[in-house]
Structures are given as C-alpha cells and as structure tokens.
Amino acid sequence: MTPRTPPTITDPASLNWFKSTASSANGECIEIALAPGGVVGVRDSKDTGGPALAFTAGDFASFIAAVKAGHLDA
C-alpha cells in the first residue's frame, strides 16, 4: 500500500472560516473552512491565528458520520 500525502493548508488566513449556527457563546467551538484541492480545514474558534488541522473531504465526512452514529461517544 502506497502511503498517501497528507493534506495541507498553506495560508489559513486566506480561507473563509465558519462555525455552526448552533454553536454556543461559551467558546467551545471549532471553525471549518473549505480549502483548495478538496481539503477541509478545522481550527479552534478561540485561537483563530493558531494551527489548523487539514483533512481530505472524504476523511472529514467519515469522521462526521461516525460522530452522528454515536461511534465516538465516551
């Protein structure tokens, strides 16, 4: 199996970041951005200048599906 190159975000400040309208005002939120090349960026809404994680769209969709299905509940 050939290892795949991980997705990257070269300029997070240039992206249009958003968070859910269901987010609360307590600051416990993440922001999402769609980056070139089908990359999904994720960052902490309290630290918008901090690091951003990068996922392929497929990996991010799998993560969301697992959350919705309750597979990641503690």
Buried (B, 14 or more C-beta within 10 A) or exposed (E): EEEEEEBEBEEBEEBEBEEEEEBEEEEEBBBBBBBEEEBBBBBBBEEEEEEBEBBBBEBBEEBEEEEEEEEEEE
